[in-house]
Amino acid sequence: MASNSTVTEDAAVAEGALDHAGPEDRIVQANQAVRNHSILSGALGFIPVPPLGVALIIANGLKMVHKLSIIYDIEFNKDWGKAAIGSFLSACGTYSISSRLIWALSTVVPPAAPVVSVVTRPVFGGALMYLMGKIFIQHFESGGTLLTFDPEKVREHYAALLEKEGKEVAKESA
């Protein structure tokens, strides 16, 4: 049976990660993974059944964190990944913004809610994945692991990224 490190190395090769990636290569690979998963999350936002679309976006986020873990040679455990993503979403998630906007518009103009939902889910899905990826890249670059991830500590950085880069990603997703 293969050791855990061998399995991780094999997975890294299968995922396209370089065996001995330098810091610049690692950043390029990590940013590419975040970009790809952001685009996919934007597309998943178009699924007409909102709970299914959101579930698939979250599953896509778990896959992205797994890829980032491989790139940064961080031990990955599905349960740790789920916990990190869940705590991130509860502390920083942008879906609350989307749902508040939909709720507000549906109270003012009820027929507008489905239209707004179709537009906001893809935009916020892509932006959320992008920002979450950037937060995990920063955390892994600073030597953090999934077990040491504290979303409360990154909340301010998340808000700054949302203000600075999130709007650009949202426009790109649209």
C-alpha positions as CSV (number, residue, x, y, z in Angstrom):
1,M,0.0,0.0,0.0
2,A,1.3,3.5,-0.9
3,S,2.2,5.9,1.9
4,N,0.1,9.0,2.4
5,S,2.9,11.2,1.0
6,T,3.1,9.1,-2.1
7,V,-0.7,9.4,-2.6
8,T,-0.4,13.1,-2.1
9,E,2.4,13.4,-4.7
10,D,0.5,11.2,-7.2
11,A,-2.5,13.4,-6.7
12,A,-0.4,16.5,-7.2
13,V,0.9,15.1,-10.5
14,A,-2.6,14.1,-11.5
15,E,-4.0,17.5,-10.7
16,G,-1.2,19.2,-12.8
17,A,0.9,20.5,-9.9
18,L,4.6,20.5,-10.4
19,D,6.7,18.1,-8.3
20,H,9.1,20.7,-7.1
21,A,7.2,23.9,-7.8
22,G,8.9,27.1,-6.7
23,P,7.0,29.9,-5.0
24,E,6.3,31.7,-8.3
25,D,5.0,28.5,-9.9
26,R,2.9,27.7,-6.9
27,I,1.3,31.1,-7.0
28,V,0.6,30.8,-10.7
29,Q,-1.0,27.3,-10.2
30,A,-3.0,28.5,-7.2
31,N,-4.4,31.5,-9.0
32,Q,-5.2,29.4,-12.0
33,A,-7.1,26.9,-9.8
34,V,-9.0,29.8,-8.2
35,R,-9.8,31.3,-11.6
36,N,-11.1,28.0,-13.0
37,H,-13.3,27.3,-9.9
38,S,-14.6,30.8,-9.9
39,I,-15.7,30.5,-13.5
40,L,-17.3,27.2,-12.8
41,S,-19.1,28.6,-9.7
42,G,-20.5,31.4,-11.8
43,A,-21.8,28.8,-14.3
44,L,-23.3,26.7,-11.5
45,G,-25.2,29.8,-10.3
46,F,-27.4,29.5,-13.4
47,I,-28.9,26.2,-12.2
48,P,-32.6,27.0,-12.0
49,V,-33.0,25.1,-8.7
50,P,-31.3,27.4,-6.1
51,P,-30.6,24.8,-3.4
52,L,-29.0,22.5,-5.9
53,G,-26.9,25.3,-7.4
54,V,-25.7,26.5,-4.0
55,A,-24.9,22.9,-3.0
56,L,-22.8,22.5,-6.2
57,I,-21.1,25.8,-5.7
58,I,-20.1,24.7,-2.2
59,A,-18.9,21.3,-3.5
60,N,-16.9,23.2,-6.1
61,G,-15.4,25.2,-3.3
62,L,-14.4,22.0,-1.5
63,K,-12.7,20.8,-4.7
64,M,-10.9,24.1,-5.0
65,V,-9.6,23.9,-1.5
66,H,-8.4,20.4,-2.2
67,K,-6.5,21.5,-5.2
68,L,-4.9,24.4,-3.3
69,S,-4.0,21.9,-0.5
70,I,-2.2,19.8,-3.2
71,I,-0.4,22.8,-4.6
72,Y,0.7,23.9,-1.2
73,D,1.5,20.4,0.0
74,I,-1.0,20.8,2.9
75,E,-2.6,17.7,4.4
76,F,-6.2,17.5,3.2
77,N,-9.1,15.8,4.9
78,K,-12.6,16.2,3.5
79,D,-14.1,16.8,6.9
80,W,-11.5,19.5,7.7
81,G,-12.2,21.1,4.3
82,K,-15.9,21.1,4.9
83,A,-15.4,22.6,8.3
84,A,-13.1,25.3,6.9
85,I,-15.5,26.2,4.1
86,G,-18.5,26.1,6.4
87,S,-16.9,28.4,8.9
88,F,-15.7,30.7,6.1
89,L,-19.2,30.9,4.6
90,S,-20.8,31.6,8.0
91,A,-18.3,34.3,8.8
92,C,-17.8,35.9,5.4
93,G,-20.2,34.5,2.9
94,T,-21.6,36.7,0.2
95,Y,-24.7,34.7,-0.4
96,S,-26.4,36.6,2.4
97,I,-26.0,39.7,0.3
98,S,-27.5,38.0,-2.7
99,S,-30.5,36.7,-0.7
100,R,-31.1,40.0,1.0
101,L,-31.2,41.7,-2.3
102,I,-33.6,39.2,-3.7
103,W,-35.8,39.4,-0.6
104,A,-35.8,43.2,-0.7
105,L,-36.7,43.3,-4.3
106,S,-39.3,40.6,-3.9
107,T,-41.1,42.7,-1.3
108,V,-41.1,45.8,-3.5
109,V,-41.6,44.1,-6.9
110,P,-42.6,40.4,-6.4
111,P,-42.2,39.4,-10.1
112,A,-38.6,40.8,-10.1
113,A,-37.3,38.2,-7.5
114,P,-36.8,35.3,-10.0
115,V,-35.1,37.6,-12.5
116,V,-32.8,39.1,-9.9
117,S,-32.0,35.6,-8.5
118,V,-30.9,34.4,-12.0
119,V,-28.5,37.4,-12.3
120,T,-27.2,37.5,-8.7
121,R,-26.5,33.8,-8.0
122,P,-23.9,33.4,-10.9
123,V,-22.3,36.8,-10.1
124,F,-22.0,36.1,-6.3
125,G,-21.1,32.4,-6.9
126,G,-18.1,33.4,-9.0
127,A,-17.1,36.3,-6.7
128,L,-17.5,34.1,-3.6
129,M,-15.3,31.4,-5.0
130,Y,-12.7,33.9,-6.1
131,L,-12.5,35.6,-2.8
132,M,-12.5,32.3,-0.9
133,G,-9.7,31.1,-3.0
134,K,-7.6,34.2,-2.4
135,I,-8.2,33.9,1.3
136,F,-7.0,30.3,1.3
137,I,-4.0,31.1,-0.9
138,Q,-3.0,33.8,1.6
139,H,-3.5,31.4,4.5
140,F,-1.5,28.6,2.9
141,E,1.2,31.0,1.8
142,S,1.6,32.2,5.5
143,G,2.1,28.5,6.6
144,G,-1.4,27.9,7.7
145,T,-3.3,24.6,7.4
146,L,-6.9,23.6,7.3
147,L,-6.8,23.0,11.0
148,T,-5.5,26.4,11.7
149,F,-7.9,28.3,9.5
150,D,-9.7,31.0,11.5
151,P,-12.3,32.9,9.4
152,E,-12.7,35.5,12.1
153,K,-9.1,36.6,11.5
154,V,-9.6,37.0,7.8
155,R,-13.0,38.7,7.9
156,E,-11.5,42.2,7.5
157,H,-9.2,41.0,4.7
158,Y,-12.2,39.4,3.0
159,A,-14.2,42.6,3.2
160,A,-11.3,44.6,1.7
161,L,-11.0,42.0,-1.1
162,L,-14.7,42.1,-1.7
163,E,-14.6,45.9,-2.0
164,K,-11.4,45.9,-4.2
165,E,-11.5,42.8,-6.3
166,G,-14.9,41.3,-5.8
167,K,-16.6,44.0,-7.9
168,E,-14.2,43.3,-10.8
169,V,-14.8,39.6,-10.6
170,A,-18.5,40.2,-10.4
171,K,-18.4,42.3,-13.6
172,E,-16.3,39.6,-15.3
173,S,-18.8,36.9,-14.3
174,A,-21.7,38.9,-15.6
